[in-house]
């Protein structure tokens, strides 16, 4: 039960965090870019590392939930 709470909390907080960061980047897009406009804007705003950390928290939460789902406790 403890793993489910930890995984759920990480997944929820990480997804809210990622959504907020993505909305911030989306509202402040750069006018000239090379490659992906979203990631160029995130780099200009200094949001690349926090966005990757938020997505890592979501993935970690889902992995913990998956492990607790398939474990035989």
Protein Blocks (a to p, Z undefined) as FASTA:
>chain_A
ZZmmmmmmmmmmmmmmmmmmmmmmmmmccfbdehjfklmmmmmnopmmmmmmmmmmmmmm
mmmmmmmmmpcZZ
